[in-house]
Amino acid sequence: MYQVNCPACGEKCGRYGKTKAGSQRWFCNRCKMTFTQKIDNKTKAFHLFLKWLFGKETQSEMPGEGRTFRRRTAKFWEIWPMPPKIEESKDVLFLDGIYLGRKACILICCDEKNVLGWYLCRYEHSGAWMALMKRIAEPRMVVSDGGSGFAKALKAAWPNAEHQRCLFHVFCQVRRYTTTRPNTLAGIELYSLAKDLLKIKSHEEADRWGKRFVDWMKRYQKFLNEKTIDERGHERPTHERLLKAEKSILKLFGENTLFTYLEEELKADFEPPATNNRIEGGVNSRLRELLRNHRGLSIERRIKAVYWWCYMHSPEPLSSSEIIKIMPTDRSIAAIYQRMNERQKLEKSLSIWGDAIVWNDFHKVDKSFRNWD
């Protein structure tokens, strides 16, 4: 049975005749208020917009066949879905960035179930990571792929959180230097070590792997120190790519972020992950599929498409009607910036060094008179 609730108190309402226009009138026994219910076409159009955005259909396949659909949903491209503020601490958080263009990167933070935050920046740096982390409560453990500036931001924003570097990204970094078919024996052994890194399940296996890596460095130290004279007569390392792979692993040993997932204190409360697969496979891959299904969007709309997907997969997204009313739009943001610019111009126009008019210079005050009312 169709039920209508009072917009003021939420009480169940009954039918109360019709208006001259033929619309159904409703009456609330608690508030003694009569009203007519309006059809919310904006909400229906918004659901249609999200259905197209998260699906594979083209605009010509949607109701309206292209032009009408674009006209009905154009206003939703002006909305900016904002991330929530997470005050509950989580056990594990996964952080990564996805690039949408040459100077457009969206940093994303998620847990095992939901997307908790996102931030738009030109590239990955410590300031952008800190802006993302400040809205989220400090977790016990963080898993990341080692983006630039992340370590610095982690120490400042979440100083007590344990950091685990994604082992799959470590393997990929070594593979990029050695390739899958190394030409040297040292490269073959280092590539094999990188593959074995993904199989470590205990502290004993981690210690054995560390000893194998140290033995590899000792055996090939002379080989790695070989130099080559280039065309300009400058001396360069002959096996520069192997040296870069070696330094990348040594850096992780120094930061102590390679085997954080094996710590007993963390394993006693939950199962610490060793890779960033949750955000790579559960978030980034879905976002790339979304952008691939709707390729041809402008960079601004690609950013907003990612924002919409992240917001609708956040812990408690608002209802469609509330989203339309509350979320900022291009116009509201432009108005805020305009007011800020006008205020800055006004402050700059005021004198700083005493050129402004002083009231006492034009009015004489009798300091001896003290009988004020």
N, C-alpha and C positions, 0 to 999 in steps of 0.2 A: 504494500500500500504506500502511495506517495505521501511523504511527511514533510512538513515545512516547520522550521523552528523560528522563534522570534529573533530578529537581528539584535535586539537590545539585551534580553536576558537569557535567550537560548531555550525558552520553554516551548513545548509543543503547541502549535496553533491550529485553529479550526477554520473552516470556510465561513465567509461572512458576506455572501452575495458577490456581485460583480459591479465594476465601474461602468460609466456611460460608454467607455470604449470597448467594453466586453472583457476586460481583464479580471481575473479572479482576485477577490479581496480576501485577506486573512485577518483573524482577530486573535490577540493574545489575552488569556484570562488573567494572567498575573499583572502585566503592564497596562492592560486596557487600551492597547494600541492596535490600530488597524493599518495595514500596509498591503502593497502589491509586490509580488516577487518579480524581480527583473531577471531576464535571461542574460547570463554572463558569457557573451560571445568571445571576450578576450581570453578567458580561460580555455575555451574550446580551441581557439586558434593557437594558443600556447602549447597545448597538448599535441596538436597537429604539427607544430614546429619541431618539438622535441622528438616526435615519432620519425619525422624525416631526417633530423640531424643524427640520430643514433641508429638509423636503419640504412638500407642499401638502395632504397628507392630514389629515383631522380625526381626533380620537381615536376616534370611533365606527367609522372605517374601518380602524383598526389591529387586530392580533390581540388578542382580549379584548373588543373592541367597547365601549370607553369605560371602564367602571368597573374591570374587571380590568387594563386597560392603565394606568390612573392609579395603581392600587395597586402594580403592579410597578415603575413608574418614579418614584414619589414621592420615593424616597430620593436620586435624582440631582439633584433641585432643591435639595438641601442643600449640594451641592458648589460651591466657588468656584474655577474654573480661573484659575490665576495666570500672569501673563506671564513669558516667559523673560528672561534677562539676555543682551543682545547685546554681545559683546566685539569682534566684527569690524567694522571701519569700512566704511561703504557710500559709494558715490558720491553718490546722491541719496536723500533721504527725504521722504516726503509726510506732513504732519500736519494733522489737522482734528478737529473735535468734532461729535458727533451728540447732539441733545437728545431724551430719552425722556419728559420731563415738565417741569413748571414748574421744579423744582429738582433735576433729575437730568440730568447731561451726562457722556458718556463721551468722553474724548480718545483718539484713535487715531493710531498711527504705523505706516507701512508703507513697503516699498520696491516695486520693480517686480513682485515675485513673492509676498511673504509679509507678513503682519501681524506686526510686531515688538514692539509694546507697546500697552497700553491702561490708562486710569486713570479712575476714577469720581470725579466732583466735583459740586458744586452748580451751578457756572457756570464759565466760562473765566476764569482769572486766572493770574498769573505763578507762584504757588506750585504750582498744579496742573500747569502745563506743565513746571516744573522737576522735579516728582516723576516725570513720564513720561520726561523726557529723561535723568535720571540713570542709568537702567538700560540705556541704549543708547549705544554708542560714537559719538563725534562724526563726522558725515559731512562730505563736502566741500561739499555744497549742500543747502539745505532749501527746500521749496516749501510755502507755507501761504496761507490765505485772509485772514490779518491779524486773527485773533481777539484779544480784549482780553488784555493782559498777555503776549502771545507774544514781542514784541520784547525786553522786559526779561528774560524767562526765557532767550531765545536767547543774549543777551550773557553771562549768568551760567553757563549749562550748556555751551553750544557756542560759545565766543567766536571760533573760527577758521572757522566754517562760513559759507559765502555764503548769503544769503537772497534768494529770489525770491518776490515777491508774485504770486499767481495772477492773470494778466491777465483771465481770464474773470470773476473776482469783481470786479475793478476795473471792468470794463464793466458788470456788473450793478449795482454801486453807483451809477455815473453814471446808468444807465437808471432806477433807482429815484427819482432826483431829477428827471430831465428827462421821464420817461415815454417811451413809444415814439412819441407824437405831440405833441411840444412845441408850445406856443402862440406862442412868440416865436422870432425869427430867431436870437438867441443860443443858445437851447435846441436848435434844429435843428442848428446847426453843432457844438455841443458833443457832441450825441448822435452825429453823424457822425464826429467825432474819436474818440470812444470805440469805435465799431465798427472804425475803421481801426487801432486799437491791436492788435487781434487778428491783423492781417496782417503785422506787422513781422518781417522775417527777417534784417536786417543793421544794422550801426551807422549806415550812411548813412540808411537809412529811419527809424531811431530819431531821428537828429538832425533830419531834416526834420519828423518828427511833433512834436518838441519846439518847433521854430520856429513851426509852425502853432498850437500851443497858446499860445505867448507872444504871437503876433499876435492871437489871439482875445481874450486878456485885455486887450491895449492898445486894441483897437477897441471893446470893450464895457465899458471901465472906468467911463465916465460912466453908462452904462445900469445897471451893477451897483451903483453907489453911490446909486441913487435910494432915497429914504426914504418911508415911509408912516406916518401917525399913526393908531394903533388907537383902539378905543372908550374906553380909559382915558386917552388923551392922550399915550401913550408913542410914541416914534419907533422904527420897526422897518424893516429892509431890505425893500424891495418885492419883490425877487427873491431871497428867502432860500434857496430850494432850489438855485438856480443857484450861489449863493455856497458852499453846502455841497459841491456837486460839484466846484467849482474848488479848494476847500481840500483835498479828499481827494486830488486829483491832485498838488497842490503838496507835500503831505506825503510822498507816495511819491518825488517828485523829491528832496526833502531827505534822505530815508533811503537813497536810491540803491538801491532794491529793485525798480525797474520793469523794468530791462533787464539783469538779472544773467545771464540765459540767453544773452546775446550775447558774453560774455567769452571771449576766445581761449584763455586758459589752461584753462578748463573744456572748451571744445569740442575741444581737442587730445586729451583722454582719453576723453570720452564725449559723448553728445548731451544737453545740458541742456534740461529741459522748461520751458515757459513757463506751464503751467497745472497745476492740481491735479486733473486729470481722473482720474488713476490711483486716488486714494482716493475721489473723488466717485462715479465710475462703477463702480469695481471693488469697493469696500468698502461705502460708505454706502448706495448703491442696493440692494445685496444685503441689507444689514441692514434697510432699510426694507421690503423685500419680505418678509423673514422675519417681521417684526413685524406686517405687514399680513395675512399668511396665518394668523397665530395671534393675531389681535386679541382683546382681552378678558383678556389676562394681567394680573396685578397688576404694579405698578411694579418690585417686587423680582424677579419672574420675567422681566420684560422685560430688566432689567439682566443677569441671569444668561444669558438667551438670547443676548444680544450677546457676553457673555464666552465662551460655548461656541463661537460661530461664529468669533470671533477666535482662540481657542486652537487649534481644529482647522485653522485656516489659518496657524498660526505655522510657523517653519522646521522644527522637529523635535518634533512633539507626541509624548507618551508613549503607550505602548500602553494599551488600555482597562483591563486589570487594574492597571497601575501608576497610572493616573489615579485609580481608585477607592481605592487604598491610600494614595497620597501627598498628593493635593490636600486642602486644608483644608475643613472643613465648618462649618455654622452653629454646631454644638455646640462644636467645637474653638476657634473664634474667640471664642465667648461665654466659654469657660473661660479663655482668655488674658486677656480684658478683666476677668474677675472676679478673677483673681490680681493683675492690675495695680492694680485698685481696692482690694483688701485690703491690698496693700503700701503704697499711698498713705495709706490710713487709719491703718496702723500707724506710718508715719513722722510723720504729723501728731499722733498721740497721744503720741509721745515728746517730752520736754521739750527745748527749745532753749536756754533761758537759765539752766540750772543747777539746775532743780528735781528732776532725777533723782537717785537715790541714788548717792553716791560711795563706793567700796569702802574707801578710806583713812579715811573718817570713822568707821567702825565697827571698824577693826582698827589696832592699834599696830604699827609696823614699827621694829625696832631697826636703825638705819642703820649702827651701829658694827660689827655682826657681818658679817664678810666671808669666813668660812671655809666657802664653799659647796662641796658635793661636785662 
